[in-house]
Amino acid sequence: MREHLTRGRSSNRSRGKRDPIRAVAIDARELVKTYPKGIRALDGLCFAVQEGTIFGLLGPNGAGKSATVKILTTLAQADSGSASVPGLDVCSQAAAVLALAVAVTALSVLTFRAYQSV
């Protein structure tokens, strides 16, 4: 198991200190996912999320958010590329990934229009 490490910045920038080196919790590299009829949901997606980070996956409809989450939670397989959650390959180690008891939540944002009576 290969562990990727990154160095994060401290929220206390005035002192110039950095957080200790932290492992990467989610690592997606060159993910490609194409659905039937040639619909390409992902086209080379790459990102990494450090341990202990709150991460939001945002984008417009059809941007590939659901496809990405399905791949990371082993519900779908990428056509190409690789992904790991903390160090476990989501394709070759799917059973171990499922044993992590990963929690995923979808948030729908509602927009309310304010009406004023004249």
N, C-alpha and C positions, 0 to 999 in steps of 0.2 A: 504494500500500500504506500503510494507516494503522497506525501503531505506537502501542500503548497503553503508557503508562508508569505505574509505581507507585513509591512510596517505601517501602522496607522498614526495619524496626528492626534495629539492631545487637544482637548477642548480648551486647555489653558495655553494658548499660543503666546501670551505675553512673556512667559518664562522660557519659551522655546523648547519645552520638553516634548517627548514623543511617548505614545503608548508603547508598551512592550510588544514584541513580535507576536502576532496572533495567527492561528491557523485559519485557512479559508474554509468556511462552512458549506458554501455552495459555489461550484465552479462549472460554468457552462462554456464550452468551446466549439465554435463553428457549427452550432446546431442548425440543421436543415430538416424541415418537416413539410411534406407535400401531401395534400389530401386528394381524394378522387377528383377527376375532371381538371387536374393540373393546378388546383388552388394551393399556392405556396404560402403557408402560415409563417414559417421561419426560413430565413435565408442567410445563414452564417452568423447567428446570434452568439455573442461572446459577453460574459460578465462574470465577476467574482464577488462574493459577499463574505466579509470577515466574520469570524465567530463573535457573538455578542452584539451584532449590528441589527437594527430594525430596518428592514428593506421593503420598499413598496415597488411593485411592478405595474407601471402605469402606461397607458397608451390608448389610442382610439380603437373603435370597434374594428376587428379584423387585423390587428397588429401582431397577433400571435401570443398574447398573454396566457390564454387558456391552454394553448398547445404547449407552451413552456412549462406551466405548472403540471400538466399531465405527464410530460416527460420526466420532470424532476421527482414526481411521486410514483413513477413506474406504471401509470395508467396507459401510457402510449410510448412507442419507441420512435426515436429520431431516425430519419433516413440516413443521416450521416452526422458526424461530430461526436462529441463526448460530453458527459455531465456526471458530476459526482456530488454527493451530499455526505456529510463530513468525511471525505476521503473514500467513500464507497461508490464504485461505478454503478450508476442506476440501471445499466443494461446487464452487465455480467454478474452483479451482486444484488439483484432486485429483492431477493428474500431478506437479505440483511438490511436493505434500505427500508423495507416495510416493517421490519422489527424495531426500527427506531421510534415508532409511534409518532410519526410526523403529523402535525396539525396544520391544516390549510384552511384559510377562511377567505371567502369572497365578499367584497364590500361593494354594494351598489350605492352610488352617490346620487342622491335626489336633489334636483334643483327646483327651488320654489320661486315663483315669480310674484313679486309684491304688487298688489293692485291697490291703487288709491282711488277713493271715490271723489268725484269732482263736485 
